[in-house]
Amino acid sequence: MTVREQTEKTENLILSEYACKSTDKFFTEREVSEEKCPYRTEFQRDRDRILHCKSFRRLKRKTQVFLSPVGDHYRTRLTHTLEVAQIARTIARALRLNEDLAEAVALGHDLGHSPFGHCGEAVLNEICPYGFKHYLQSVRVVEELENRGEGLNLTRAVRDGIKCHTNMTAATREGCVVRLADTIAYINHDIEDSITAGVLDENEIPEDLTDILGDTKSKRITTLVSSVVEHGAESIDFQPDIRKAHDDLKNFMFEKVYTNPHAKHEEHKAELLIRRLYAYFTENTKKLPEEYREIAEKTDIHRAVCDYISGMSDGYAVDLYTELFVPKFWK
């Protein structure tokens, strides 16, 4: 047997009945058939393709909550993604689900996120005739935009998990795990970043929530992860009391941080920047990079411009705006 076949055999012996196996022909199907790798399972290959793609690297300069914060310790979209992957793997291993599938979905779940976080997403959703949702754009990235239009040719299970990580139920338990890992990660690291930024005081977190979930980031994550594991693999969720505390903490964060004027006071500038870039490129098609001009020819200019802008990092968008609209001093 090859190394891959040995791994597949081990999976079939030790993984739960609810796990998505690497030998599952339906969930491992790709849009374009490929010869199997002698060393890696199908989901391991997907993980590696995501890890090495350009869209993944650009996440390091995309906003999580605070726009391009000064300081090395604030989260970016990339560090958020890595934290989601770690939590997803922990849950998947404890439930005897497929860790490689969970990790691949987690690493790919935000590839299509716009610059400037959910602020950028909201603006693109408003001005693009097609609308814009980052989870659908993430699927578009892996299916059509990476590799100059060829995509990454990922398995059905990974694409489904990416698509469903925000507000839909994934077809696999591993995809459902990533959806919970995402919210566990961002609520807790956003609390930490908000305290660092002076937007939130730790003592403001309601005591009834800290009594249930814990009074530190580590304790809260442990409580939430443990609740998912104890709930079991048949139906992926928190236990009822922990679910309520989680939802209450999420609502608290929306009130105190995600809609906080102090934390969001620069967002109107980001909105204006995206609107200006969008208008400029829809009126000046020839100024688009070649790969996006090709998209415009195949579909239309709005699809191409939305793809181009949504793929930008925060820094690239600001630099491009400066180059196009801010006058340069004569030297």
Buried (B, 14 or more C-beta within 10 A) or exposed (E): EEEBBEBBEEBEEEBBEBBBBBBBEEBBEBEEEEEBBEEBBBBBBBBBBBBEBEBBEBBEBBBBBBBBBEEEEBBBBBBBBBBBBBBBBBBBEBBBBBBBBBBBBBBBBBBBBBBBBBBBBBBBBEBBEBEBBBBBBBBBBBBBBBEEEEBBBBBBBBBBBBBBBBEEEBBBBBBBBBBBBBBBBBBBBBBBBBBBBEBBEEEEBEEEBBEBBBBBBEEBBBBBBBBBBEBEBEEBBBBEEBBEBBEBBBEBBEEBBBEBEEBBEEBEBBBEBBBEBBEBBBEEBEEBEEEBBBBBEEEEBBBBBBBBBBBBBBBBBBEBBEEEEEEEEEE
